[in-house]
Amino acid sequence: MQEIVNGLVQNSSFGAWDVVLAVVVLVVGWFASVWARRGVVVALAKWSGLGPSGTNLVARLVRYSILLLTIGIVLTVLGAPLQPVLAAVIIISAVAFLALRGIAANFGAGLVIQARRPVRIGDSIEVEGVAGRIVELTGRAVLLTTSDGRTIRIPNTMLLENPLWNASESGSVRSEVRARLHGSPDLDRVCPVLLDAVASVASVASVSSGASVSSTDPEVFLHTITPAWADITIRFWSAYDDREAARSSVVRAVAVALGSAGLTCSVSSDGPRFLTALVDAVD
């Protein structure tokens, strides 16, 4: 790099008029970059559908490109050899690419997100095991607030490269509750009792009456039946933000309903732990 700079200085010869012309070009290029940035902001805000961060990013890139072009013209006016200038541009571009490729990838992903809008501020999403509500969309990351109060930054590339679940698109989420009925229950009598118990939960009933998904009625499935017990799964829908409270309410409602029907049962919304506890109890 030092040799390139020395070559530019030694091989360049310019006079006073060259300096004046270079200054004029520099001033014109500066104002042109400012006007171009403003024009891009207005045009993108009107036609592209990009958000403020994406619009500002594109506008800055346009301005920096014009400034770099202006600098190249100024060097040419001052008589700088073209080959060293091109070599310097290539070296600087390569270094910038290696240093900023991660940032550039996130900026590019941010532009795609702003244009296609797979998510919006206020949406509840889950990606790579991280779930939360979107509070801000930036040029490099998406800010989520989790249910336990944490704020997490998700790189924009993660939203495009990994499976993304946007719970706000449907407005509801399906949950399951496992129940083990001890003894030999009459399943034809038990199933209506379970459905009525789930339907009595307010958060479940409100979704069933006005949800956008195709089927939100509670469902009961029989998994295992033996002379000693029967394992049943109850599926139901609730609002995403109310899913934990809905599971708790359904567990309680099912346990109370089965107890009132004279049945002994074990009920849980945590499937793996529930099955482990049952195995330990049998052992």
Backbone as CSV, one residue per row, in Angstrom:
resi,resn,N_x,N_y,N_z,CA_x,CA_y,CA_z,C_x,C_y,C_z
1,MET,0.825,-1.206,0.000,0.000,0.000,0.000,0.859,1.257,0.000
2,GLN,1.989,1.260,0.763,2.877,2.417,0.800,3.487,2.677,-0.573
3,GLU,3.835,1.611,-1.296,4.404,1.783,-2.633,3.386,2.405,-3.586
4,ILE,2.131,2.014,-3.446,1.091,2.581,-4.310,0.938,4.072,-4.056
5,VAL,0.924,4.458,-2.767,0.791,5.878,-2.417,1.980,6.672,-2.941
6,ASN,3.205,6.111,-2.761,4.395,6.808,-3.259,4.346,6.956,-4.775
7,GLY,3.855,5.928,-5.471,3.745,6.019,-6.921,2.769,7.082,-7.360
8,LEU,1.660,7.217,-6.626,0.690,8.256,-6.952,1.292,9.646,-6.815
9,VAL,2.093,9.830,-5.757,2.684,11.152,-5.512,3.772,11.467,-6.525
10,GLN,4.652,10.481,-6.807,5.791,10.731,-7.682,5.377,10.898,-9.139
11,ASN,4.397,10.135,-9.581,4.031,10.144,-10.996,2.966,11.176,-11.348
12,SER,2.455,11.876,-10.349,1.402,12.853,-10.610,2.010,14.231,-10.815
13,SER,1.548,14.913,-11.852,1.974,16.289,-12.110,0.740,17.085,-12.486
14,PHE,0.482,18.167,-11.750,-0.720,18.957,-12.008,-0.418,20.419,-11.715
15,GLY,-1.191,21.249,-12.344,-1.024,22.679,-12.174,-2.144,23.281,-11.354
16,ALA,-2.160,24.620,-11.323,-3.149,25.328,-10.511,-4.557,25.090,-11.022
17,TRP,-4.715,25.107,-12.358,-6.042,24.880,-12.916,-6.545,23.465,-12.634
18,ASP,-5.609,22.515,-12.588,-6.010,21.148,-12.228,-6.548,21.091,-10.804
19,VAL,-5.888,21.843,-9.914,-6.349,21.879,-8.521,-7.725,22.527,-8.433
20,VAL,-7.895,23.639,-9.166,-9.197,24.314,-9.156,-10.292,23.383,-9.674
21,LEU,-10.001,22.706,-10.787,-10.987,21.783,-11.351,-11.290,20.633,-10.390
22,ALA,-10.241,20.157,-9.715,-10.449,19.069,-8.753,-11.341,19.517,-7.605
23,VAL,-11.120,20.767,-7.121,-11.958,21.296,-6.038,-13.405,21.428,-6.496
24,VAL,-13.587,21.926,-7.723,-14.946,22.065,-8.265,-15.624,20.701,-8.357
25,VAL,-14.897,19.714,-8.872,-15.462,18.366,-8.977,-15.814,17.817,-7.604
26,LEU,-14.941,18.076,-6.618,-15.188,17.583,-5.268,-16.436,18.216,-4.663
27,VAL,-16.583,19.537,-4.848,-17.764,20.226,-4.313,-19.035,19.741,-4.999
28,VAL,-18.971,19.644,-6.334,-20.143,19.170,-7.078,-20.501,17.740,-6.672
29,GLY,-19.492,16.898,-6.524,-19.752,15.521,-6.111,-20.365,15.439,-4.730
30,TRP,-19.890,16.321,-3.827,-20.444,16.342,-2.467,-21.932,16.706,-2.489
31,PHE,-22.258,17.792,-3.177,-23.666,18.198,-3.241,-24.507,17.164,-3.994
32,ALA,-23.923,16.555,-5.029,-24.654,15.525,-5.769,-24.978,14.331,-4.875
33,SER,-24.037,13.966,-3.999,-24.298,12.846,-3.089,-25.410,13.178,-2.104
34,VAL,-25.422,14.433,-1.614,-26.485,14.851,-0.687,-27.846,14.829,-1.377
35,TRP,-27.909,15.405,-2.591,-29.182,15.432,-3.324,-29.634,14.019,-3.698
36,ALA,-28.676,13.181,-4.086,-29.034,11.809,-4.451,-29.588,11.052,-3.247
37,ARG,-28.977,11.280,-2.084,-29.470,10.613,-0.876,-30.906,11.027,-0.570
38,ARG,-31.173,12.328,-0.651,-32.536,12.800,-0.386,-33.525,12.249,-1.411
39,GLY,-33.107,12.228,-2.668,-33.996,11.702,-3.705,-34.305,10.228,-3.515
40,VAL,-33.284,9.460,-3.120,-33.497,8.033,-2.886,-34.442,7.818,-1.710
41,VAL,-34.276,8.604,-0.642,-35.161,8.480,0.523,-36.610,8.731,0.127
42,VAL,-36.837,9.799,-0.638,-38.206,10.130,-1.062,-38.776,9.045,-1.968
43,ALA,-37.966,8.585,-2.924,-38.452,7.586,-3.880,-38.758,6.257,-3.199
44,LEU,-37.850,5.798,-2.335,-38.069,4.519,-1.668,-39.226,4.586,-0.688
45,ALA,-39.352,5.710,0.019,-40.465,5.847,0.959,-41.810,5.814,0.246
46,LYS,-41.820,6.246,-1.012,-43.084,6.329,-1.757,-43.409,5.048,-2.504
47,TRP,-42.375,4.362,-3.027,-42.645,3.263,-3.943,-42.194,1.893,-3.458
48,SER,-41.155,1.806,-2.627,-40.572,0.497,-2.347,-41.254,-0.257,-1.226
49,GLY,-41.861,0.433,-0.276,-42.437,-0.224,0.889,-41.426,-0.554,1.961
50,LEU,-40.167,-0.117,1.798,-39.152,-0.347,2.816,-39.426,0.508,4.042
51,GLY,-38.971,0.003,5.195,-39.088,0.771,6.414,-38.031,1.852,6.491
52,PRO,-38.055,2.676,7.548,-37.081,3.772,7.672,-35.639,3.295,7.689
53,SER,-35.355,2.202,8.417,-33.971,1.730,8.499,-33.475,1.233,7.144
54,GLY,-34.294,0.479,6.420,-33.889,0.005,5.101,-33.722,1.129,4.106
55,THR,-34.619,2.121,4.160,-34.514,3.273,3.261,-33.242,4.059,3.521
56,ASN,-32.941,4.307,4.792,-31.717,5.048,5.128,-30.469,4.282,4.718
57,LEU,-30.502,2.963,4.844,-29.343,2.157,4.454,-29.068,2.288,2.960
58,VAL,-30.099,2.135,2.134,-29.918,2.255,0.683,-29.458,3.656,0.313
59,ALA,-30.040,4.671,0.967,-29.656,6.053,0.668,-28.191,6.303,1.013
60,ARG,-27.729,5.769,2.134,-26.316,5.945,2.501,-25.398,5.250,1.506
61,LEU,-25.772,4.051,1.080,-24.945,3.339,0.103,-24.837,4.117,-1.204
62,VAL,-25.951,4.717,-1.644,-25.918,5.529,-2.864,-25.001,6.724,-2.684
63,ARG,-25.089,7.382,-1.541,-24.248,8.561,-1.310,-22.769,8.187,-1.263
64,TYR,-22.443,7.109,-0.554,-21.039,6.705,-0.465,-20.499,6.307,-1.836
65,SER,-21.320,5.691,-2.652,-20.874,5.317,-4.000,-20.545,6.553,-4.826
66,ILE,-21.394,7.582,-4.727,-21.132,8.823,-5.468,-19.868,9.499,-4.954
67,LEU,-19.661,9.477,-3.642,-18.451,10.090,-3.084,-17.200,9.356,-3.549
68,LEU,-17.249,8.023,-3.578,-16.096,7.271,-4.066,-15.836,7.566,-5.541
69,LEU,-16.894,7.660,-6.328,-16.729,8.013,-7.735,-16.127,9.404,-7.883
70,THR,-16.555,10.321,-7.026,-16.010,11.682,-7.061,-14.521,11.686,-6.746
71,ILE,-14.135,10.913,-5.741,-12.713,10.846,-5.383,-11.897,10.286,-6.546
72,GLY,-12.431,9.264,-7.219,-11.727,8.716,-8.373,-11.563,9.738,-9.486
73,ILE,-12.612,10.542,-9.735,-12.517,11.582,-10.769,-11.504,12.644,-10.374
74,VAL,-11.494,13.020,-9.095,-10.539,14.024,-8.615,-9.113,13.540,-8.811
75,LEU,-8.856,12.276,-8.466,-7.509,11.742,-8.655,-7.124,11.724,-10.130
76,THR,-8.075,11.419,-10.988,-7.791,11.430,-12.428,-7.489,12.840,-12.923
77,VAL,-8.249,13.820,-12.432,-8.009,15.216,-12.819,-6.627,15.669,-12.384
78,LEU,-6.196,15.209,-11.229,-4.879,15.596,-10.720,-3.751,14.828,-11.390
79,GLY,-4.084,13.953,-12.321,-3.054,13.268,-13.087,-2.559,11.987,-12.480
80,ALA,-3.295,11.434,-11.540,-2.860,10.186,-10.923,-2.956,9.052,-11.936
81,PRO,-1.948,8.164,-12.000,-2.005,7.027,-12.924,-3.206,6.138,-12.606
82,LEU,-3.844,5.629,-13.623,-5.064,4.849,-13.436,-4.792,3.496,-12.788
83,GLN,-3.684,2.854,-13.150,-3.417,1.512,-12.642,-3.236,1.480,-11.123
84,PRO,-2.412,2.374,-10.524,-2.314,2.360,-9.058,-3.642,2.680,-8.373
85,VAL,-4.427,3.580,-8.970,-5.726,3.907,-8.372,-6.625,2.674,-8.347
86,LEU,-6.663,1.953,-9.460,-7.479,0.744,-9.502,-6.983,-0.298,-8.505
87,ALA,-5.646,-0.416,-8.390,-5.091,-1.374,-7.432,-5.479,-1.007,-6.006
88,ALA,-5.404,0.300,-5.689,-5.784,0.739,-4.348,-7.258,0.476,-4.081
89,VAL,-8.103,0.737,-5.071,-9.542,0.491,-4.907,-9.814,-0.989,-4.681
90,ILE,-9.130,-1.849,-5.440,-9.335,-3.288,-5.285,-8.903,-3.754,-3.904
91,ILE,-7.738,-3.264,-3.437,-7.242,-3.672,-2.119,-8.184,-3.204,-1.019
92,ILE,-8.585,-1.938,-1.093,-9.494,-1.402,-0.071,-10.825,-2.152,-0.090
93,SER,-11.328,-2.461,-1.275,-12.597,-3.183,-1.383,-12.483,-4.586,-0.801
94,ALA,-11.339,-5.257,-1.069,-11.154,-6.606,-0.540,-11.079,-6.602,0.980
95,VAL,-10.326,-5.638,1.543,-10.218,-5.540,3.003,-11.577,-5.235,3.620
96,ALA,-12.311,-4.309,3.007,-13.635,-3.958,3.527,-14.591,-5.148,3.454
97,PHE,-14.500,-5.923,2.368,-15.375,-7.087,2.230,-15.089,-8.124,3.304
98,LEU,-13.793,-8.412,3.545,-13.438,-9.407,4.552,-13.808,-8.949,5.957
99,ALA,-13.668,-7.645,6.212,-13.948,-7.133,7.553,-15.436,-6.958,7.820
100,LEU,-16.199,-6.679,6.773,-17.606,-6.311,6.975,-18.582,-7.290,6.338
101,ARG,-18.116,-8.471,5.944,-19.030,-9.362,5.228,-20.183,-9.823,6.113
102,GLY,-19.916,-10.055,7.424,-21.005,-10.430,8.323,-22.022,-9.322,8.476
103,ILE,-21.531,-8.089,8.638,-22.429,-6.942,8.762,-23.194,-6.727,7.466
104,ALA,-22.479,-6.856,6.335,-23.141,-6.661,5.043,-24.233,-7.702,4.821
105,ALA,-23.978,-8.947,5.245,-24.997,-9.988,5.088,-26.245,-9.657,5.891
106,ASN,-26.048,-9.149,7.111,-27.201,-8.783,7.934,-27.933,-7.579,7.367
107,PHE,-27.173,-6.618,6.806,-27.822,-5.469,6.169,-28.655,-5.924,4.972
108,GLY,-28.083,-6.825,4.163,-28.834,-7.332,3.017,-30.087,-8.082,3.444
109,ALA,-29.952,-8.903,4.493,-31.127,-9.610,5.007,-32.156,-8.636,5.555
110,GLY,-31.668,-7.542,6.164,-32.590,-6.524,6.667,-33.391,-5.877,5.554
111,LEU,-32.752,-5.649,4.409,-33.474,-5.085,3.265,-34.562,-6.039,2.774
112,VAL,-34.237,-7.336,2.731,-35.228,-8.323,2.298,-36.406,-8.361,3.270
113,ILE,-36.101,-8.310,4.567,-37.170,-8.339,5.575,-38.051,-7.105,5.460
114,GLN,-37.413,-5.939,5.244,-38.191,-4.707,5.120,-39.062,-4.727,3.870
115,ALA,-38.570,-5.349,2.795,-39.326,-5.358,1.544,-40.448,-6.398,1.557
116,ARG,-40.142,-7.604,1.997,-41.134,-8.687,1.959,-42.027,-8.705,3.196
117,ARG,-41.546,-8.157,4.297,-42.299,-8.064,5.553,-42.833,-9.423,6.022
118,PRO,-41.950,-10.419,6.221,-42.435,-11.668,6.827,-42.796,-11.490,8.291
119,VAL,-42.226,-10.456,8.919,-42.546,-10.134,10.309,-42.719,-8.628,10.431
120,ARG,-43.437,-8.228,11.476,-43.659,-6.810,11.754,-43.486,-6.566,13.240
121,ILE,-43.326,-5.305,13.603,-43.226,-4.952,15.014,-44.525,-5.348,15.710
122,GLY,-44.378,-6.035,16.843,-45.538,-6.520,17.584,-45.853,-7.976,17.349
123,ASP,-45.244,-8.601,16.303,-45.484,-10.015,16.039,-44.783,-10.878,17.079
124,SER,-45.391,-12.003,17.397,-44.780,-13.002,18.272,-44.202,-14.100,17.390
125,ILE,-42.889,-14.312,17.480,-42.215,-15.263,16.598,-41.380,-16.232,17.416
126,GLU,-40.962,-17.308,16.744,-40.029,-18.272,17.329,-39.076,-18.726,16.240
127,VAL,-37.774,-18.613,16.498,-36.755,-19.021,15.542,-35.577,-19.604,16.311
128,GLU,-35.136,-20.781,15.916,-33.994,-21.453,16.538,-34.156,-21.564,18.056
129,GLY,-35.363,-21.886,18.506,-35.620,-22.078,19.923,-35.778,-20.811,20.730
130,VAL,-35.696,-19.648,20.095,-35.873,-18.363,20.784,-37.249,-17.815,20.428
131,ALA,-38.046,-17.520,21.451,-39.409,-17.032,21.226,-39.589,-15.701,21.934
132,GLY,-40.332,-14.797,21.302,-40.610,-13.502,21.918,-41.414,-12.618,20.985
133,ARG,-41.666,-11.398,21.461,-42.421,-10.415,20.689,-41.450,-9.386,20.115
134,ILE,-41.612,-9.061,18.825,-40.730,-8.105,18.155,-41.037,-6.694,18.647
135,VAL,-39.994,-6.006,19.118,-40.156,-4.624,19.580,-39.442,-3.635,18.663
136,GLU,-38.503,-4.119,17.838,-37.788,-3.209,16.932,-37.161,-3.995,15.791
137,LEU,-37.192,-3.408,14.599,-36.522,-3.957,13.421,-35.443,-2.980,12.995
138,THR,-34.173,-3.422,13.013,-33.066,-2.561,12.626,-32.414,-3.111,11.366
139,GLY,-31.401,-2.399,10.894,-30.711,-2.827,9.688,-29.909,-4.090,9.869
140,ARG,-29.563,-4.435,11.107,-28.727,-5.601,11.348,-29.383,-6.687,12.185
141,ALA,-30.392,-6.362,12.981,-30.949,-7.353,13.894,-32.417,-7.064,14.176
142,VAL,-33.068,-8.086,14.729,-34.450,-7.977,15.202,-34.422,-8.090,16.719
143,LEU,-35.055,-7.144,17.410,-35.073,-7.132,18.865,-36.350,-7.792,19.359
144,LEU,-36.172,-8.812,20.218,-37.297,-9.545,20.790,-37.356,-9.325,22.293
145,THR,-38.557,-9.263,22.826,-38.779,-9.278,24.265,-39.431,-10.605,24.621
146,THR,-38.766,-11.399,25.467,-39.278,-12.715,25.822,-40.292,-12.604,26.952
147,SER,-40.951,-13.725,27.233,-41.982,-13.728,28.266,-41.415,-13.508,29.660
148,ASP,-40.112,-13.764,29.845,-39.496,-13.540,31.151,-38.770,-12.201,31.231
149,GLY,-39.035,-11.294,30.287,-38.530,-9.928,30.383,-37.179,-9.680,29.750
150,ARG,-36.582,-10.667,29.110,-35.280,-10.457,28.472,-35.446,-9.843,27.089
151,THR,-34.449,-9.049,26.686,-34.399,-8.481,25.338,-33.278,-9.175,24.573
152,ILE,-33.618,-9.792,23.456,-32.673,-10.597,22.686,-32.567,-10.026,21.281
153,ARG,-31.328,-9.937,20.782,-31.075,-9.488,19.415,-30.855,-10.706,18.520
154,ILE,-31.687,-10.828,17.514,-31.580,-11.925,16.551,-31.036,-11.359,15.243
155,PRO,-29.866,-11.819,14.754,-29.363,-11.321,13.466,-30.381,-11.545,12.351
156,ASN,-30.454,-10.589,11.446,-31.434,-10.682,10.361,-31.260,-11.939,9.516
157,THR,-30.003,-12.388,9.365,-29.773,-13.573,8.540,-30.439,-14.815,9.130
158,MET,-30.576,-14.865,10.460,-31.205,-16.025,11.087,-32.666,-16.152,10.667
159,LEU,-33.343,-15.028,10.471,-34.751,-15.070,10.087,-34.940,-15.593,8.671
160,LEU,-33.925,-15.410,7.815,-34.032,-15.861,6.427,-33.464,-17.259,6.219
161,GLU,-32.504,-17.668,7.045,-31.816,-18.935,6.831,-32.379,-20.076,7.666
162,ASN,-33.236,-19.788,8.650,-33.750,-20.817,9.540,-35.275,-20.821,9.516
163,PRO,-35.878,-21.963,9.890,-37.345,-22.002,9.965,-37.870,-20.946,10.940
164,LEU,-38.850,-20.185,10.485,-39.422,-19.092,11.273,-40.900,-19.356,11.493
165,TRP,-41.315,-19.287,12.753,-42.733,-19.441,13.084,-43.253,-18.103,13.569
166,ASN,-44.204,-17.554,12.826,-44.840,-16.296,13.199,-46.216,-16.622,13.762
167,ALA,-46.316,-16.643,15.093,-47.576,-17.014,15.740,-48.657,-15.981,15.516
168,SER,-48.270,-14.747,15.209,-49.260,-13.684,15.024,-50.013,-13.813,13.703
169,GLU,-49.501,-14.598,12.764,-50.198,-14.759,11.489,-51.533,-15.469,11.665
170,SER,-51.555,-16.507,12.514,-52.809,-17.220,12.759,-53.555,-16.669,13.964
171,GLY,-52.812,-16.052,14.882,-53.436,-15.481,16.067,-53.667,-16.474,17.181
172,SER,-53.394,-17.763,16.946,-53.634,-18.764,17.978,-52.617,-19.885,17.848
173,VAL,-52.513,-20.678,18.897,-51.547,-21.768,18.928,-52.210,-22.980,19.582
174,ARG,-51.820,-24.165,19.127,-52.410,-25.387,19.679,-51.547,-25.922,20.812
175,SER,-52.197,-26.370,21.870,-51.509,-26.951,23.019,-52.094,-28.324,23.315
176,GLU,-51.360,-29.086,24.116,-51.797,-30.430,24.482,-51.722,-30.623,25.988
177,VAL,-52.639,-31.422,26.498,-52.642,-31.838,27.897,-52.773,-33.353,27.916
178,ARG,-51.912,-34.018,28.692,-51.954,-35.476,28.813,-52.686,-35.860,30.091
179,ALA,-53.482,-36.908,29.996,-54.222,-37.393,31.165,-54.164,-38.915,31.204
180,ARG,-53.964,-39.452,32.403,-54.044,-40.903,32.604,-55.228,-41.189,33.523
181,LEU,-56.159,-41.967,33.016,-57.345,-42.352,33.775,-57.104,-43.740,34.362
182,HIS,-57.148,-43.830,35.670,-56.877,-45.096,36.346,-58.142,-45.942,36.410
183,GLY,-57.958,-47.256,36.366,-59.099,-48.151,36.359,-59.538,-48.445,34.936
184,SER,-60.802,-48.775,34.779,-61.370,-49.081,33.456,-62.506,-48.108,33.170
185,PRO,-62.179,-46.884,32.730,-63.222,-45.867,32.539,-64.078,-46.149,31.301
186,ASP,-65.291,-45.644,31.333,-66.176,-45.700,30.178,-65.818,-44.517,29.267
187,LEU,-65.077,-44.791,28.201,-64.566,-43.714,27.351,-65.682,-42.957,26.645
188,ASP,-66.778,-43.627,26.317,-67.895,-42.928,25.682,-68.498,-41.882,26.610
189,ARG,-68.362,-42.093,27.890,-68.867,-41.113,28.854,-67.809,-40.080,29.211
190,VAL,-66.538,-40.496,29.156,-65.450,-39.606,29.570,-65.182,-38.520,28.528
191,CYS,-65.201,-38.870,27.249,-64.837,-37.895,26.204,-65.712,-36.645,26.223
192,PRO,-67.039,-36.755,26.293,-67.840,-35.524,26.391,-67.532,-34.705,27.631
193,VAL,-67.216,-35.388,28.730,-66.852,-34.666,29.953,-65.581,-33.846,29.732
194,LEU,-64.589,-34.438,29.066,-63.339,-33.728,28.799,-63.562,-32.543,27.865
195,LEU,-64.340,-32.738,26.815,-64.592,-31.645,25.868,-65.332,-30.493,26.532
196,ASP,-66.304,-30.806,27.378,-67.031,-29.747,28.085,-66.114,-29.008,29.050
197,ALA,-65.189,-29.750,29.687,-64.264,-29.112,30.628,-63.337,-28.141,29.911
198,VAL,-62.817,-28.553,28.752,-61.927,-27.671,27.995,-62.692,-26.467,27.466
199,ALA,-63.901,-26.683,26.973,-64.695,-25.585,26.419,-65.089,-24.570,27.481
200,SER,-65.077,-24.972,28.747,-65.451,-24.046,29.815,-64.359,-23.037,30.141
201,VAL,-63.134,-23.274,29.657,-62.029,-22.342,29.895,-62.209,-21.133,28.988
202,ALA,-62.183,-19.938,29.566,-62.522,-18.721,28.820,-61.575,-18.475,27.656
203,SER,-60.256,-18.620,27.876,-59.288,-18.318,26.818,-59.396,-19.292,25.660
204,VAL,-59.828,-20.529,25.932,-60.013,-21.512,24.869,-61.312,-21.251,24.128
205,ALA,-62.373,-20.921,24.860,-63.675,-20.682,24.241,-63.648,-19.475,23.321
206,SER,-62.895,-18.403,23.705,-62.849,-17.198,22.875,-62.159,-17.457,21.552
207,VAL,-61.117,-18.294,21.548,-60.427,-18.634,20.304,-61.308,-19.512,19.429
208,SER,-62.006,-20.462,20.033,-62.850,-21.364,19.260,-63.978,-20.628,18.558
209,SER,-64.419,-19.506,19.142,-65.539,-18.783,18.559,-65.126,-17.789,17.484
210,GLY,-63.824,-17.381,17.463,-63.450,-16.348,16.499,-62.052,-16.449,15.968
211,ALA,-61.501,-17.645,15.825,-60.130,-17.791,15.345,-60.102,-17.898,13.832
212,SER,-58.890,-17.635,13.277,-58.734,-17.666,11.826,-58.275,-19.016,11.305
213,VAL,-57.869,-19.940,12.189,-57.435,-21.252,11.733,-58.644,-22.087,11.347
214,SER,-58.375,-23.161,10.588,-59.478,-23.911,10.000,-60.306,-24.653,11.042
215,SER,-59.679,-25.215,12.067,-60.415,-25.972,13.069,-59.812,-25.692,14.432
216,THR,-60.619,-25.161,15.346,-60.113,-24.817,16.672,-60.902,-25.495,17.780
217,ASP,-61.769,-26.435,17.433,-62.528,-27.133,18.463,-61.604,-28.073,19.229
218,PRO,-61.823,-28.232,20.536,-61.013,-29.177,21.316,-61.161,-30.599,20.772
219,GLU,-60.084,-31.374,20.895,-60.076,-32.751,20.409,-59.522,-33.661,21.488
220,VAL,-60.010,-34.898,21.518,-59.561,-35.899,22.480,-59.078,-37.118,21.702
221,PHE,-57.862,-37.599,22.045,-57.276,-38.754,21.370,-56.872,-39.791,22.414
222,LEU,-57.190,-41.038,22.118,-56.812,-42.146,22.985,-55.501,-42.737,22.490
223,HIS,-54.496,-42.811,23.368,-53.178,-43.318,22.982,-52.939,-44.743,23.481
224,THR,-53.276,-45.003,24.720,-53.009,-46.318,25.306,-54.184,-46.715,26.192
225,ILE,-54.547,-47.982,26.112,-55.591,-48.496,26.994,-55.169,-49.871,27.496
226,THR,-55.228,-50.062,28.801,-54.893,-51.326,29.448,-55.979,-51.619,30.482
227,PRO,-55.952,-52.801,31.083,-56.938,-53.074,32.143,-56.776,-52.156,33.353
228,ALA,-55.580,-51.540,33.490,-55.332,-50.716,34.676,-55.483,-49.224,34.427
229,TRP,-55.288,-48.762,33.184,-55.385,-47.325,32.919,-55.614,-47.059,31.430
230,ALA,-55.887,-45.782,31.133,-56.025,-45.308,29.748,-55.335,-43.956,29.639
231,ASP,-54.489,-43.802,28.610,-53.777,-42.542,28.375,-54.490,-41.755,27.283
232,ILE,-54.777,-40.485,27.568,-55.545,-39.628,26.668,-54.809,-38.313,26.471
233,THR,-54.876,-37.777,25.251,-54.351,-36.440,24.945,-55.508,-35.529,24.566
234,ILE,-55.536,-34.352,25.181,-56.543,-33.342,24.861,-55.848,-32.202,24.140
235,ARG,-56.299,-31.891,22.933,-55.733,-30.783,22.159,-56.728,-29.629,22.121
236,PHE,-56.201,-28.422,22.238,-57.058,-27.235,22.227,-56.251,-26.047,21.716
237,TRP,-56.947,-24.981,21.346,-56.328,-23.774,20.812,-56.537,-22.615,21.771
238,SER,-55.536,-21.721,21.801,-55.639,-20.510,22.618,-54.800,-19.418,21.974
239,ALA,-54.988,-18.193,22.428,-54.138,-17.103,21.950,-52.693,-17.373,22.353
240,TYR,-51.753,-16.971,21.494,-50.341,-17.265,21.757,-49.891,-16.689,23.096
241,ASP,-50.276,-15.465,23.385,-49.841,-14.834,24.628,-50.485,-15.472,25.853
242,ASP,-51.601,-16.166,25.668,-52.312,-16.780,26.795,-52.065,-18.275,26.896
243,ARG,-51.096,-18.807,26.150,-50.948,-20.252,26.062,-50.600,-20.893,27.403
244,GLU,-49.723,-20.259,28.184,-49.342,-20.839,29.472,-50.521,-20.841,30.433
245,ALA,-51.224,-19.711,30.502,-52.392,-19.633,31.385,-53.483,-20.592,30.927
246,ALA,-53.641,-20.741,29.606,-54.660,-21.658,29.088,-54.334,-23.102,29.454
247,ARG,-53.075,-23.498,29.339,-52.693,-24.861,29.716,-52.984,-25.121,31.184
248,SER,-52.616,-24.155,32.022,-52.865,-24.314,33.450,-54.356,-24.446,33.743
249,SER,-55.162,-23.602,33.093,-56.610,-23.641,33.330,-57.224,-24.942,32.830
250,VAL,-56.740,-25.438,31.688,-57.275,-26.688,31.148,-56.906,-27.861,32.043
251,VAL,-55.667,-27.900,32.539,-55.262,-28.971,33.450,-56.181,-29.002,34.666
252,ARG,-56.443,-27.837,35.231,-57.303,-27.773,36.413,-58.737,-28.167,36.076
253,ALA,-59.255,-27.654,34.950,-60.638,-27.957,34.579,-60.829,-29.446,34.307
254,VAL,-59.857,-30.081,33.632,-59.951,-31.508,33.337,-59.890,-32.329,34.618
255,ALA,-58.973,-31.977,35.514,-58.854,-32.714,36.771,-60.131,-32.609,37.597
256,VAL,-60.705,-31.405,37.663,-61.942,-31.215,38.430,-63.095,-31.987,37.798
257,ALA,-63.197,-31.932,36.471,-64.301,-32.616,35.791,-64.215,-34.128,35.964
258,LEU,-63.020,-34.692,35.831,-62.868,-36.132,36.007,-63.093,-36.544,37.452
259,GLY,-62.639,-35.697,38.383,-62.898,-35.998,39.788,-64.377,-35.978,40.111
260,SER,-65.089,-35.011,39.532,-66.540,-34.939,39.756,-67.258,-36.134,39.141
261,ALA,-66.668,-36.711,38.095,-67.259,-37.892,37.468,-66.901,-39.176,38.199
262,GLY,-66.169,-39.065,39.302,-65.816,-40.229,40.095,-64.629,-40.996,39.578
263,LEU,-63.760,-40.347,38.788,-62.598,-41.015,38.211,-61.316,-40.543,38.881
264,THR,-60.364,-41.459,39.026,-59.038,-41.118,39.526,-58.125,-40.876,38.328
265,CYS,-57.409,-39.749,38.332,-56.641,-39.387,37.137,-55.359,-38.665,37.508
266,SER,-54.445,-38.616,36.533,-53.237,-37.788,36.589,-53.239,-36.929,35.336
267,VAL,-53.086,-35.611,35.505,-53.190,-34.674,34.387,-51.973,-33.767,34.380
268,SER,-51.407,-33.504,33.184,-50.245,-32.625,33.075,-50.185,-32.028,31.674
269,SER,-49.617,-30.811,31.594,-49.362,-30.180,30.292,-47.925,-30.371,29.844
270,ASP,-47.096,-31.023,30.673,-45.699,-31.301,30.343,-45.583,-32.777,30.013
271,GLY,-45.656,-33.103,28.716,-45.692,-34.487,28.291,-44.518,-35.338,28.738
272,PRO,-43.256,-34.953,28.435,-42.114,-35.789,28.817,-42.017,-36.021,30.321
273,ARG,-42.151,-34.975,31.132,-42.075,-35.140,32.581,-43.244,-35.963,33.098
274,PHE,-44.400,-35.784,32.467,-45.588,-36.525,32.874,-45.370,-38.015,32.700
275,LEU,-44.857,-38.420,31.534,-44.626,-39.834,31.273,-43.545,-40.396,32.185
276,THR,-42.493,-39.597,32.451,-41.430,-40.048,33.352,-41.965,-40.275,34.756
277,ALA,-42.803,-39.355,35.220,-43.381,-39.485,36.556,-44.274,-40.718,36.645
278,LEU,-45.012,-41.017,35.581,-45.876,-42.191,35.591,-45.059,-43.475,35.635
279,VAL,-43.953,-43.519,34.889,-43.088,-44.702,34.911,-42.497,-44.900,36.294
280,ASP,-42.030,-43.795,36.915,-41.482,-43.893,38.266,-42.541,-44.375,39.246
281,ALA,-43.784,-43.914,39.064,-44.850,-44.325,39.976,-45.158,-45.812,39.831
282,VAL,-45.113,-46.322,38.578,-45.361,-47.744,38.356,-44.249,-48.584,38.946
283,ASP,-42.981,-48.114,38.762,-41.841,-48.857,39.314,-41.893,-48.872,40.835
